Amino acid sequence: MRSANNPMQRLRNALAAKTAELEADQAELEFVQVAHNAEKLELLAQIVYLQATLNLLMTTESALLYLDLPSNILMADDVQLLTNTAKKFLAAHFMDITNLPLLGIEVVLSSDDLQVASEDAVYDIALKWARKHYLKLEE
């Protein structure tokens, strides 16, 4: 009863072939997932490297220039890393806030990373800045 015409044996052979095919497909899928994860990790590493490089090269002038781009450019996904880095730079590196233009003071005061003793200190900073830049009260 071991002939190739035996229905049970044909069923067993077909099942074994299908199982081998599924195992090969599973192995290929696992390989593709590992390769995809490796690509994602490489991309993440490149983004981290790019952000670190931007931080090293950023100046107050360049940060303000990047943030003063037209709004349609600022909202583009490709520019978000640059504008976020510029905002963080300004919030972390301002020495004399009164020398920043309006765009700079907006970024600094709206930063989540701003470390001040109280909201009164923020108000005092904004007032000091306004007095320097708007000498006339009508402005």
A tleap script that builds the chain and sets N, CA, C and O, in Angstrom:
source leaprc.protein.ff14SB
mol = sequence {
  NMET ARG SER ALA ASN ASN PRO MET GLN ARG
  LEU ARG ASN ALA LEU ALA ALA LYS THR ALA
  GLU LEU GLU ALA ASP GLN ALA GLU LEU GLU
  PHE VAL GLN VAL ALA HIE ASN ALA GLU LYS
  LEU GLU LEU LEU ALA GLN ILE VAL TYR LEU
  GLN ALA THR LEU ASN LEU LEU MET THR THR
  GLU SER ALA LEU LEU TYR LEU ASP LEU PRO
  SER ASN ILE LEU MET ALA ASP ASP VAL GLN
  LEU LEU THR ASN THR ALA LYS LYS PHE LEU
  ALA ALA HIE PHE MET ASP ILE THR ASN LEU
  PRO LEU LEU GLY ILE GLU VAL VAL LEU SER
  SER ASP ASP LEU GLN VAL ALA SER GLU ASP
  ALA VAL TYR ASP ILE ALA LEU LYS TRP ALA
  ARG LYS HIE TYR LEU LYS LEU GLU CGLU
}
set mol.1.N position { 0.812 -1.192 0.000 }
set mol.1.CA position { 0.000 0.000 0.000 }
set mol.1.C position { 0.857 1.258 0.000 }
set mol.1.O position { 0.376 2.339 0.339 }
set mol.2.N position { 2.116 1.121 -0.377 }
set mol.2.CA position { 2.986 2.277 -0.374 }
set mol.2.C position { 3.141 2.863 -1.769 }
set mol.2.O position { 4.090 3.611 -2.002 }
set mol.3.N position { 2.290 2.569 -2.666 }
set mol.3.CA position { 2.444 3.069 -4.022 }
set mol.3.C position { 2.052 4.539 -4.103 }
set mol.3.O position { 1.376 5.063 -3.218 }
set mol.4.N position { 2.483 5.194 -5.172 }
set mol.4.CA position { 2.204 6.617 -5.370 }
set mol.4.C position { 0.728 6.852 -5.617 }
set mol.4.O position { 0.246 7.980 -5.512 }
set mol.5.N position { 0.003 5.777 -5.949 }
set mol.5.CA position { -1.421 5.915 -6.218 }
set mol.5.C position { -2.262 5.886 -4.949 }
set mol.5.O position { -3.458 6.173 -4.990 }
set mol.6.N position { -1.650 5.544 -3.832 }
set mol.6.CA position { -2.356 5.486 -2.568 }
set mol.6.C position { -2.819 6.894 -2.206 }
set mol.6.O position { -1.980 7.787 -2.080 }
set mol.7.N position { -4.109 7.127 -2.036 }
set mol.7.CA position { -4.625 8.463 -1.737 }
set mol.7.C position { -4.051 9.046 -0.454 }
set mol.7.O position { -3.779 10.245 -0.395 }
set mol.8.N position { -3.864 8.232 0.564 }
set mol.8.CA position { -3.311 8.739 1.817 }
set mol.8.C position { -1.863 9.180 1.642 }
set mol.8.O position { -1.441 10.203 2.182 }
set mol.9.N position { -1.112 8.393 0.881 }
set mol.9.CA position { 0.289 8.742 0.667 }
set mol.9.C position { 0.394 10.016 -0.161 }
set mol.9.O position { 1.246 10.860 0.115 }
set mol.10.N position { -0.454 10.168 -1.166 }
set mol.10.CA position { -0.460 11.391 -1.980 }
set mol.10.C position { -0.803 12.595 -1.103 }
set mol.10.O position { -0.217 13.667 -1.253 }
set mol.11.N position { -1.748 12.413 -0.196 }
set mol.11.CA position { -2.146 13.487 0.713 }
set mol.11.C position { -0.987 13.862 1.640 }
set mol.11.O position { -0.715 15.039 1.875 }
set mol.12.N position { -0.308 12.822 2.163 }
set mol.12.CA position { 0.849 13.081 3.025 }
set mol.12.C position { 1.940 13.822 2.254 }
set mol.12.O position { 2.530 14.771 2.771 }
set mol.13.N position { 2.207 13.399 1.034 }
set mol.13.CA position { 3.240 14.041 0.209 }
set mol.13.C position { 2.878 15.496 -0.096 }
set mol.13.O position { 3.727 16.385 -0.039 }
set mol.14.N position { 1.602 15.722 -0.421 }
set mol.14.CA position { 1.152 17.088 -0.716 }
set mol.14.C position { 1.243 17.960 0.536 }
set mol.14.O position { 1.632 19.126 0.461 }
set mol.15.N position { 0.885 17.391 1.679 }
set mol.15.CA position { 0.962 18.127 2.936 }
set mol.15.C position { 2.413 18.445 3.288 }
set mol.15.O position { 2.710 19.552 3.739 }
set mol.16.N position { 3.301 17.506 3.092 }
set mol.16.CA position { 4.726 17.727 3.375 }
set mol.16.C position { 5.288 18.812 2.447 }
set mol.16.O position { 6.058 19.671 2.877 }
set mol.17.N position { 4.897 18.761 1.186 }
set mol.17.CA position { 5.373 19.776 0.231 }
set mol.17.C position { 4.849 21.156 0.607 }
set mol.17.O position { 5.590 22.138 0.546 }
set mol.18.N position { 3.583 21.240 0.993 }
set mol.18.CA position { 2.978 22.525 1.377 }
set mol.18.C position { 3.637 23.053 2.654 }
set mol.18.O position { 3.888 24.251 2.777 }
set mol.19.N position { 3.914 22.153 3.601 }
set mol.19.CA position { 4.580 22.549 4.854 }
set mol.19.C position { 5.969 23.105 4.560 }
set mol.19.O position { 6.356 24.131 5.119 }
set mol.20.N position { 6.716 22.441 3.694 }
set mol.20.CA position { 8.049 22.912 3.323 }
set mol.20.C position { 7.969 24.277 2.637 }
set mol.20.O position { 8.803 25.149 2.880 }
set mol.21.N position { 6.969 24.457 1.787 }
set mol.21.CA position { 6.772 25.722 1.086 }
set mol.21.C position { 6.454 26.847 2.084 }
set mol.21.O position { 6.995 27.949 1.989 }
set mol.22.N position { 5.568 26.544 3.038 }
set mol.22.CA position { 5.205 27.542 4.056 }
set mol.22.C position { 6.396 27.893 4.942 }
set mol.22.O position { 6.580 29.056 5.299 }
set mol.23.N position { 7.215 26.884 5.302 }
set mol.23.CA position { 8.408 27.146 6.108 }
set mol.23.C position { 9.398 28.018 5.350 }
set mol.23.O position { 10.034 28.893 5.939 }
set mol.24.N position { 9.533 27.788 4.056 }
set mol.24.CA position { 10.421 28.611 3.236 }
set mol.24.C position { 9.888 30.044 3.142 }
set mol.24.O position { 10.653 31.005 3.223 }
set mol.25.N position { 8.576 30.177 2.970 }
set mol.25.CA position { 7.967 31.513 2.929 }
set mol.25.C position { 8.157 32.243 4.257 }
set mol.25.O position { 8.438 33.441 4.272 }
set mol.26.N position { 8.004 31.517 5.384 }
set mol.26.CA position { 8.178 32.113 6.707 }
set mol.26.C position { 9.622 32.578 6.894 }
set mol.26.O position { 9.862 33.664 7.420 }
set mol.27.N position { 10.566 31.770 6.472 }
set mol.27.CA position { 11.981 32.135 6.586 }
set mol.27.C position { 12.280 33.381 5.740 }
set mol.27.O position { 13.012 34.270 6.174 }
set mol.28.N position { 11.713 33.434 4.544 }
set mol.28.CA position { 11.915 34.597 3.681 }
set mol.28.C position { 11.292 35.841 4.304 }
set mol.28.O position { 11.896 36.913 4.275 }
set mol.29.N position { 10.100 35.711 4.862 }
set mol.29.CA position { 9.436 36.836 5.516 }
set mol.29.C position { 10.247 37.331 6.701 }
set mol.29.O position { 10.386 38.540 6.890 }
set mol.30.N position { 10.787 36.417 7.505 }
set mol.30.CA position { 11.625 36.813 8.641 }
set mol.30.C position { 12.872 37.547 8.164 }
set mol.30.O position { 13.291 38.526 8.783 }
set mol.31.N position { 13.465 37.083 7.071 }
set mol.31.CA position { 14.645 37.748 6.520 }
set mol.31.C position { 14.294 39.162 6.064 }
set mol.31.O position { 15.042 40.103 6.332 }
set mol.32.N position { 13.177 39.316 5.388 }
set mol.32.CA position { 12.748 40.630 4.915 }
set mol.32.C position { 12.482 41.558 6.094 }
set mol.32.O position { 12.832 42.737 6.042 }
set mol.33.N position { 11.868 41.039 7.155 }
set mol.33.CA position { 11.613 41.861 8.336 }
set mol.33.C position { 12.908 42.297 9.004 }
set mol.33.O position { 13.023 43.448 9.425 }
set mol.34.N position { 13.874 41.412 9.107 }
set mol.34.CA position { 15.171 41.762 9.688 }
set mol.34.C position { 15.855 42.817 8.832 }
set mol.34.O position { 16.401 43.782 9.366 }
set mol.35.N position { 15.833 42.652 7.519 }
set mol.35.CA position { 16.442 43.633 6.622 }
set mol.35.C position { 15.744 44.983 6.740 }
set mol.35.O position { 16.400 46.025 6.741 }
set mol.36.N position { 14.417 44.970 6.838 }
set mol.36.CA position { 13.647 46.215 6.976 }
set mol.36.C position { 13.983 46.912 8.295 }
set mol.36.O position { 14.164 48.129 8.329 }
set mol.37.N position { 14.066 46.143 9.372 }
set mol.37.CA position { 14.427 46.722 10.668 }
set mol.37.C position { 15.837 47.301 10.641 }
set mol.37.O position { 16.090 48.347 11.239 }
set mol.38.N position { 16.747 46.635 9.957 }
set mol.38.CA position { 18.116 47.139 9.846 }
set mol.38.C position { 18.136 48.458 9.075 }
set mol.38.O position { 18.876 49.376 9.428 }
set mol.39.N position { 17.322 48.551 8.021 }
set mol.39.CA position { 17.236 49.795 7.257 }
set mol.39.C position { 16.675 50.922 8.123 }
set mol.39.O position { 17.160 52.052 8.060 }
set mol.40.N position { 15.653 50.619 8.933 }
set mol.40.CA position { 15.073 51.623 9.816 }
set mol.40.C position { 16.094 52.097 10.847 }
set mol.40.O position { 16.183 53.291 11.133 }
set mol.41.N position { 16.862 51.163 11.403 }
set mol.41.CA position { 17.890 51.534 12.370 }
set mol.41.C position { 18.977 52.385 11.723 }
set mol.41.O position { 19.459 53.342 12.328 }
set mol.42.N position { 19.362 52.042 10.506 }
set mol.42.CA position { 20.368 52.824 9.799 }
set mol.42.C position { 19.851 54.232 9.527 }
set mol.42.O position { 20.591 55.203 9.686 }
set mol.43.N position { 18.603 54.352 9.123 }
set mol.43.CA position { 18.001 55.660 8.876 }
set mol.43.C position { 17.943 56.473 10.163 }
set mol.43.O position { 18.250 57.665 10.156 }
set mol.44.N position { 17.555 55.846 11.255 }
set mol.44.CA position { 17.506 56.527 12.547 }
set mol.44.C position { 18.896 57.011 12.947 }
set mol.44.O position { 19.046 58.132 13.434 }
set mol.45.N position { 19.901 56.184 12.747 }
set mol.45.CA position { 21.277 56.578 13.067 }
set mol.45.C position { 21.703 57.777 12.217 }
set mol.45.O position { 22.381 58.681 12.707 }
set mol.46.N position { 21.308 57.781 10.953 }
set mol.46.CA position { 21.640 58.914 10.077 }
set mol.46.C position { 20.938 60.183 10.543 }
set mol.46.O position { 21.531 61.261 10.498 }
set mol.47.N position { 19.698 60.080 10.986 }
set mol.47.CA position { 18.963 61.253 11.477 }
set mol.47.C position { 19.631 61.798 12.736 }
set mol.47.O position { 19.803 63.009 12.876 }
set mol.48.N position { 20.006 60.910 13.647 }
set mol.48.CA position { 20.678 61.342 14.876 }
set mol.48.C position { 21.995 62.023 14.538 }
set mol.48.O position { 22.325 63.058 15.117 }
set mol.49.N position { 22.746 61.454 13.611 }
set mol.49.CA position { 24.013 62.050 13.188 }
set mol.49.C position { 23.783 63.427 12.551 }
set mol.49.O position { 24.514 64.377 12.832 }
set mol.50.N position { 22.776 63.523 11.705 }
set mol.50.CA position { 22.460 64.786 11.054 }
set mol.50.C position { 22.060 65.838 12.081 }
set mol.50.O position { 22.491 66.987 11.983 }
set mol.51.N position { 21.255 65.470 13.050 }
set mol.51.CA position { 20.831 66.425 14.072 }
set mol.51.C position { 22.030 66.878 14.907 }
set mol.51.O position { 22.136 68.059 15.238 }
set mol.52.N position { 22.925 65.965 15.246 }
set mol.52.CA position { 24.122 66.335 16.003 }
set mol.52.C position { 25.004 67.271 15.186 }
set mol.52.O position { 25.563 68.228 15.721 }
set mol.53.N position { 25.127 66.997 13.899 }
set mol.53.CA position { 25.915 67.862 13.017 }
set mol.53.C position { 25.283 69.243 12.914 }
set mol.53.O position { 25.982 70.255 12.966 }
set mol.54.N position { 23.960 69.287 12.767 }
set mol.54.CA position { 23.264 70.577 12.711 }
set mol.54.C position { 23.487 71.374 13.993 }
set mol.54.O position { 23.695 72.586 13.942 }
set mol.55.N position { 23.445 70.704 15.135 }
set mol.55.CA position { 23.672 71.382 16.411 }
set mol.55.C position { 25.065 71.990 16.474 }
set mol.55.O position { 25.242 73.087 17.004 }
set mol.56.N position { 26.046 71.290 15.941 }
set mol.56.CA position { 27.420 71.800 15.963 }
set mol.56.C position { 27.604 72.994 15.046 }
set mol.56.O position { 28.370 73.907 15.355 }
set mol.57.N position { 26.907 72.992 13.925 }
set mol.57.CA position { 27.087 74.040 12.923 }
set mol.57.C position { 26.139 75.219 13.095 }
set mol.57.O position { 26.325 76.262 12.469 }
set mol.58.N position { 25.126 75.060 13.937 }
set mol.58.CA position { 24.093 76.081 14.094 }
set mol.58.C position { 24.653 77.318 14.789 }
set mol.58.O position { 25.432 77.220 15.738 }
set mol.59.N position { 24.246 78.462 14.303 }
set mol.59.CA position { 24.541 79.739 14.947 }
set mol.59.C position { 23.214 80.454 15.164 }
set mol.59.O position { 22.190 80.061 14.606 }
set mol.60.N position { 23.239 81.494 15.969 }
set mol.60.CA position { 22.014 82.262 16.177 }
set mol.60.C position { 21.503 82.804 14.852 }
set mol.60.O position { 20.304 82.767 14.579 }
set mol.61.N position { 22.419 83.309 14.031 }
set mol.61.CA position { 22.025 83.884 12.741 }
set mol.61.C position { 21.413 82.831 11.825 }
set mol.61.O position { 20.389 83.080 11.190 }
set mol.62.N position { 22.038 81.650 11.754 }
set mol.62.CA position { 21.493 80.611 10.868 }
set mol.62.C position { 20.159 80.097 11.395 }
set mol.62.O position { 19.251 79.824 10.610 }
set mol.63.N position { 20.028 79.960 12.711 }
set mol.63.CA position { 18.763 79.499 13.285 }
set mol.63.C position { 17.638 80.474 12.941 }
set mol.63.O position { 16.548 80.057 12.550 }
set mol.64.N position { 17.903 81.760 13.087 }
set mol.64.CA position { 16.886 82.768 12.763 }
set mol.64.C position { 16.569 82.764 11.274 }
set mol.64.O position { 15.420 82.959 10.876 }
set mol.65.N position { 17.585 82.541 10.456 }
set mol.65.CA position { 17.373 82.472 9.008 }
set mol.65.C position { 16.481 81.289 8.654 }
set mol.65.O position { 15.563 81.427 7.844 }
set mol.66.N position { 16.740 80.126 9.252 }
set mol.66.CA position { 15.926 78.940 8.971 }
set mol.66.C position { 14.479 79.138 9.415 }
set mol.66.O position { 13.548 78.696 8.743 }
set mol.67.N position { 14.302 79.802 10.546 }
set mol.67.CA position { 12.949 79.997 11.081 }
set mol.67.C position { 12.183 81.095 10.358 }
set mol.67.O position { 10.969 81.219 10.518 }
set mol.68.N position { 12.888 81.888 9.567 }
set mol.68.CA position { 12.249 82.976 8.841 }
set mol.68.C position { 11.885 82.569 7.406 }
set mol.68.O position { 11.539 83.416 6.583 }
set mol.69.N position { 11.965 81.283 7.122 }
set mol.69.CA position { 11.574 80.799 5.792 }
set mol.69.C position { 10.063 80.960 5.625 }
set mol.69.O position { 9.338 81.013 6.618 }
set mol.70.N position { 9.584 81.040 4.390 }
set mol.70.CA position { 8.129 81.124 4.170 }
set mol.70.C position { 7.417 79.942 4.826 }
set mol.70.O position { 7.963 78.842 4.900 }
set mol.71.N position { 6.200 80.178 5.298 }
set mol.71.CA position { 5.475 79.159 6.065 }
set mol.71.C position { 5.245 77.876 5.276 }
set mol.71.O position { 5.247 76.790 5.855 }
set mol.72.N position { 5.046 77.982 3.963 }
set mol.72.CA position { 4.819 76.760 3.186 }
set mol.72.C position { 6.076 75.878 3.169 }
set mol.72.O position { 5.975 74.656 3.051 }
set mol.73.N position { 7.241 76.487 3.286 }
set mol.73.CA position { 8.483 75.712 3.354 }
set mol.73.C position { 8.692 75.187 4.769 }
set mol.73.O position { 9.113 74.045 4.953 }
set mol.74.N position { 8.398 76.020 5.773 }
set mol.74.CA position { 8.574 75.610 7.172 }
set mol.74.C position { 7.726 74.401 7.532 }
set mol.74.O position { 8.121 73.601 8.379 }
set mol.75.N position { 6.568 74.256 6.902 }
set mol.75.CA position { 5.668 73.156 7.230 }
set mol.75.C position { 6.016 71.866 6.489 }
set mol.75.O position { 5.458 70.815 6.801 }
set mol.76.N position { 6.914 71.923 5.527 }
set mol.76.CA position { 7.273 70.729 4.767 }
set mol.76.C position { 7.974 69.723 5.682 }
set mol.76.O position { 8.804 70.099 6.510 }
set mol.77.N position { 7.637 68.463 5.529 }
set mol.77.CA position { 8.222 67.412 6.368 }
set mol.77.C position { 9.746 67.388 6.263 }
set mol.77.O position { 10.441 67.130 7.245 }
set mol.78.N position { 10.255 67.660 5.062 }
set mol.78.CA position { 11.695 67.608 4.839 }
set mol.78.C position { 12.446 68.683 5.625 }
set mol.78.O position { 13.648 68.544 5.851 }
set mol.79.N position { 11.775 69.733 6.038 }
set mol.79.CA position { 12.420 70.867 6.704 }
set mol.79.C position { 12.211 70.818 8.219 }
set mol.79.O position { 12.832 71.596 8.944 }
set mol.80.N position { 11.360 69.930 8.707 }
set mol.80.CA position { 11.030 69.890 10.131 }
set mol.80.C position { 12.247 69.641 11.016 }
set mol.80.O position { 12.368 70.259 12.073 }
set mol.81.N position { 13.142 68.758 10.612 }
set mol.81.CA position { 14.337 68.495 11.414 }
set mol.81.C position { 15.165 69.770 11.557 }
set mol.81.O position { 15.662 70.085 12.638 }
set mol.82.N position { 15.301 70.482 10.472 }
set mol.82.CA position { 16.077 71.723 10.482 }
set mol.82.C position { 15.423 72.781 11.372 }
set mol.82.O position { 16.101 73.405 12.188 }
set mol.83.N position { 14.134 72.985 11.225 }
set mol.83.CA position { 13.467 74.022 12.023 }
set mol.83.C position { 13.402 73.630 13.503 }
set mol.83.O position { 13.557 74.487 14.373 }
set mol.84.N position { 13.177 72.352 13.796 }
set mol.84.CA position { 13.171 71.911 15.192 }
set mol.84.C position { 14.541 72.100 15.834 }
set mol.84.O position { 14.640 72.517 16.988 }
set mol.85.N position { 15.588 71.796 15.089 }
set mol.85.CA position { 16.946 71.985 15.598 }
set mol.85.C position { 17.221 73.466 15.834 }
set mol.85.O position { 17.842 73.832 16.833 }
set mol.86.N position { 16.761 74.320 14.917 }
set mol.86.CA position { 16.956 75.761 15.077 }
set mol.86.C position { 16.225 76.270 16.316 }
set mol.86.O position { 16.767 77.087 17.061 }
set mol.87.N position { 15.013 75.802 16.542 }
set mol.87.CA position { 14.251 76.225 17.727 }
set mol.87.C position { 14.952 75.783 19.008 }
set mol.87.O position { 15.089 76.562 19.951 }
set mol.88.N position { 15.389 74.537 19.035 }
set mol.88.CA position { 16.078 74.035 20.225 }
set mol.88.C position { 17.383 74.785 20.466 }
set mol.88.O position { 17.752 75.067 21.606 }
set mol.89.N position { 18.072 75.101 19.376 }
set mol.89.CA position { 19.327 75.848 19.514 }
set mol.89.C position { 19.073 77.203 20.151 }
set mol.89.O position { 19.759 77.587 21.098 }
set mol.90.N position { 18.092 77.924 19.636 }
set mol.90.CA position { 17.803 79.252 20.184 }
set mol.90.C position { 17.378 79.167 21.646 }
set mol.90.O position { 17.794 79.984 22.467 }
set mol.91.N position { 16.563 78.192 21.962 }
set mol.91.CA position { 16.090 78.067 23.345 }
set mol.91.C position { 17.235 77.720 24.295 }
set mol.91.O position { 17.223 78.129 25.456 }
set mol.92.N position { 18.207 76.981 23.816 }
set mol.92.CA position { 19.293 76.517 24.686 }
set mol.92.C position { 20.503 77.448 24.701 }
set mol.92.O position { 21.266 77.446 25.668 }
set mol.93.N position { 20.693 78.246 23.644 }
set mol.93.CA position { 21.953 78.976 23.513 }
set mol.93.C position { 21.845 80.494 23.554 }
set mol.93.O position { 22.845 81.178 23.336 }
set mol.94.N position { 20.681 81.035 23.821 }
set mol.94.CA position { 20.630 82.485 23.821 }
set mol.94.C position { 21.400 83.014 25.021 }
set mol.94.O position { 21.243 82.527 26.140 }
set mol.95.N position { 22.226 84.007 24.775 }
set mol.95.CA position { 22.998 84.615 25.863 }
set mol.95.C position { 22.298 85.883 26.344 }
set mol.95.O position { 21.950 86.017 27.517 }
set mol.96.N position { 22.105 86.789 25.423 }
set mol.96.CA position { 21.399 88.024 25.773 }
set mol.96.C position { 20.137 88.056 24.927 }
set mol.96.O position { 20.159 88.429 23.753 }
set mol.97.N position { 19.068 87.667 25.536 }
set mol.97.CA position { 17.796 87.540 24.825 }
set mol.97.C position { 17.336 88.867 24.229 }
set mol.97.O position { 16.577 88.881 23.260 }
set mol.98.N position { 17.781 89.958 24.789 }
set mol.98.CA position { 17.324 91.261 24.293 }
set mol.98.C position { 17.890 91.565 22.912 }
set mol.98.O position { 17.388 92.456 22.226 }
set mol.99.N position { 18.916 90.851 22.496 }
set mol.99.CA position { 19.487 91.079 21.168 }
set mol.99.C position { 18.788 90.288 20.069 }
set mol.99.O position { 19.049 90.511 18.886 }
set mol.100.N position { 17.914 89.378 20.441 }
set mol.100.CA position { 17.211 88.579 19.436 }
set mol.100.C position { 16.103 89.398 18.776 }
set mol.100.O position { 15.495 90.254 19.418 }
set mol.101.N position { 15.843 89.135 17.490 }
set mol.101.CA position { 14.693 89.781 16.849 }
set mol.101.C position { 13.391 89.125 17.337 }
set mol.101.O position { 13.421 88.156 18.095 }
set mol.102.N position { 12.280 89.653 16.901 }
set mol.102.CA position { 10.975 89.155 17.337 }
set mol.102.C position { 10.838 87.650 17.134 }
set mol.102.O position { 10.351 86.948 18.019 }
set mol.103.N position { 11.265 87.149 15.974 }
set mol.103.CA position { 11.177 85.718 15.690 }
set mol.103.C position { 11.930 84.911 16.746 }
set mol.103.O position { 11.445 83.877 17.204 }
set mol.104.N position { 13.097 85.378 17.124 }
set mol.104.CA position { 13.899 84.674 18.121 }
set mol.104.C position { 13.257 84.661 19.490 }
set mol.104.O position { 13.246 83.632 20.166 }
set mol.105.N position { 12.724 85.796 19.905 }
set mol.105.CA position { 12.091 85.869 21.219 }
set mol.105.C position { 10.835 84.982 21.260 }
set mol.105.O position { 10.539 84.365 22.283 }
set mol.106.N position { 10.108 84.927 20.148 }
set mol.106.CA position { 8.936 84.051 20.081 }
set mol.106.C position { 9.337 82.596 20.287 }
set mol.106.O position { 8.690 81.864 21.036 }
set mol.107.N position { 10.410 82.184 19.617 }
set mol.107.CA position { 10.866 80.798 19.723 }
set mol.107.C position { 11.323 80.490 21.146 }
set mol.107.O position { 10.969 79.453 21.707 }
set mol.108.N position { 12.099 81.382 21.718 }
set mol.108.CA position { 12.628 81.140 23.058 }
set mol.108.C position { 11.501 81.077 24.088 }
set mol.108.O position { 11.458 80.165 24.914 }
set mol.109.N position { 10.599 82.041 24.037 }
set mol.109.CA position { 9.543 82.081 25.050 }
set mol.109.C position { 8.502 80.978 24.878 }
set mol.109.O position { 7.818 80.624 25.838 }
set mol.110.N position { 8.375 80.435 23.683 }
set mol.110.CA position { 7.402 79.355 23.471 }
set mol.110.C position { 8.019 77.965 23.617 }
set mol.110.O position { 7.337 76.955 23.441 }
set mol.111.N position { 9.301 77.919 23.935 }
set mol.111.CA position { 9.991 76.634 24.052 }
set mol.111.C position { 9.550 75.878 25.298 }
set mol.111.O position { 9.378 76.462 26.368 }
set mol.112.N position { 9.372 74.581 25.144 }
set mol.112.CA position { 9.072 73.718 26.288 }
set mol.112.C position { 10.311 73.502 27.151 }
set mol.112.O position { 10.209 73.061 28.295 }
set mol.113.N position { 11.485 73.816 26.593 }
set mol.113.CA position { 12.741 73.594 27.308 }
set mol.113.C position { 13.184 74.815 28.100 }
set mol.113.O position { 14.250 74.799 28.715 }
set mol.114.N position { 12.391 75.858 28.094 }
set mol.114.CA position { 12.746 77.086 28.802 }
set mol.114.C position { 12.763 76.815 30.307 }
set mol.114.O position { 11.785 76.331 30.876 }
set mol.115.N position { 13.877 77.133 30.928 }
set mol.115.CA position { 14.006 76.884 32.368 }
set mol.115.C position { 14.123 78.221 33.089 }
set mol.115.O position { 15.157 78.887 33.024 }
set mol.116.N position { 13.077 78.595 33.759 }
set mol.116.CA position { 13.039 79.844 34.512 }
set mol.116.C position { 12.444 79.563 35.882 }
set mol.116.O position { 11.781 78.550 36.105 }
set mol.117.N position { 12.701 80.492 36.787 }
set mol.117.CA position { 12.224 80.313 38.153 }
set mol.117.C position { 10.704 80.393 38.246 }
set mol.117.O position { 10.085 79.666 39.023 }
set mol.118.N position { 10.104 81.280 37.446 }
set mol.118.CA position { 8.651 81.449 37.525 }
set mol.118.C position { 8.138 82.087 36.250 }
set mol.118.O position { 8.912 82.514 35.394 }
set mol.119.N position { 6.819 82.146 36.138 }
set mol.119.CA position { 6.217 82.833 34.992 }
set mol.119.C position { 6.506 84.327 35.045 }
set mol.119.O position { 6.556 84.991 34.010 }
set mol.120.N position { 6.694 84.850 36.237 }
set mol.120.CA position { 7.048 86.268 36.365 }
set mol.120.C position { 8.382 86.563 35.681 }
set mol.120.O position { 8.564 87.634 35.103 }
set mol.121.N position { 9.306 85.617 35.749 }
set mol.121.CA position { 10.607 85.804 35.095 }
set mol.121.C position { 10.429 85.875 33.579 }
set mol.121.O position { 11.096 86.662 32.908 }
set mol.122.N position { 9.543 85.064 33.049 }
set mol.122.CA position { 9.262 85.100 31.605 }
set mol.122.C position { 8.667 86.456 31.235 }
set mol.122.O position { 9.051 87.061 30.235 }
set mol.123.N position { 7.740 86.916 32.039 }
set mol.123.CA position { 7.125 88.237 31.808 }
set mol.123.C position { 8.194 89.333 31.844 }
set mol.123.O position { 8.189 90.230 31.001 }
set mol.124.N position { 9.102 89.265 32.809 }
set mol.124.CA position { 10.167 90.273 32.914 }
set mol.124.C position { 11.078 90.242 31.689 }
set mol.124.O position { 11.494 91.288 31.191 }
set mol.125.N position { 11.382 89.049 31.212 }
set mol.125.CA position { 12.220 88.917 30.012 }
set mol.125.C position { 11.520 89.549 28.811 }
set mol.125.O position { 12.128 90.312 28.060 }
set mol.126.N position { 10.243 89.226 28.637 }
set mol.126.CA position { 9.484 89.771 27.508 }
set mol.126.C position { 9.397 91.287 27.606 }
set mol.126.O position { 9.522 91.979 26.595 }
set mol.127.N position { 9.189 91.804 28.793 }
set mol.127.CA position { 9.101 93.248 28.995 }
set mol.127.C position { 10.439 93.921 28.704 }
set mol.127.O position { 10.477 94.970 28.061 }
set mol.128.N position { 11.515 93.336 29.162 }
set mol.128.CA position { 12.862 93.877 28.904 }
set mol.128.C position { 13.140 93.899 27.402 }
set mol.128.O position { 13.683 94.868 26.871 }
set mol.129.N position { 12.762 92.827 26.736 }
set mol.129.CA position { 12.966 92.755 25.290 }
set mol.129.C position { 12.139 93.833 24.587 }
set mol.129.O position { 12.648 94.533 23.712 }
set mol.130.N position { 10.869 93.968 24.966 }
set mol.130.CA position { 9.967 94.938 24.323 }
set mol.130.C position { 10.469 96.359 24.522 }
set mol.130.O position { 10.414 97.167 23.596 }
set mol.131.N position { 10.954 96.673 25.703 }
set mol.131.CA position { 11.473 98.032 25.957 }
set mol.131.C position { 12.667 98.348 25.075 }
set mol.131.O position { 12.831 99.484 24.631 }
set mol.132.N position { 13.497 97.354 24.821 }
set mol.132.CA position { 14.678 97.586 23.986 }
set mol.132.C position { 14.298 97.758 22.520 }
set mol.132.O position { 14.884 98.586 21.822 }
set mol.133.N position { 13.328 96.987 22.048 }
set mol.133.CA position { 12.998 96.975 20.623 }
set mol.133.C position { 11.890 97.950 20.245 }
set mol.133.O position { 11.788 98.340 19.082 }
set mol.134.N position { 11.083 98.337 21.176 }
set mol.134.CA position { 9.972 99.251 20.904 }
set mol.134.C position { 10.050 100.419 21.886 }
set mol.134.O position { 9.396 100.441 22.929 }
set mol.135.N position { 10.873 101.378 21.503 }
set mol.135.CA position { 11.104 102.511 22.393 }
set mol.135.C position { 9.869 103.360 22.595 }
set mol.135.O position { 9.658 103.928 23.666 }
set mol.136.N position { 9.052 103.440 21.553 }
set mol.136.CA position { 7.805 104.218 21.660 }
set mol.136.C position { 6.677 103.269 22.037 }
set mol.136.O position { 6.564 102.179 21.475 }
set mol.137.N position { 5.865 103.668 22.962 }
set mol.137.CA position { 4.766 102.816 23.405 }
set mol.137.C position { 3.736 102.565 22.313 }
set mol.137.O position { 3.031 101.557 22.350 }
set mol.138.N position { 3.639 103.471 21.339 }
set mol.138.CA position { 2.649 103.313 20.276 }
set mol.138.C position { 2.980 102.136 19.372 }
set mol.138.O position { 2.079 101.585 18.741 }
set mol.139.N position { 4.226 101.737 19.290 }
set mol.139.CA position { 4.639 100.641 18.421 }
set mol.139.C position { 4.100 99.345 18.973 }
set mol.139.O position { 4.329 98.284 18.393 }
savepdb mol mol.pdb
quit
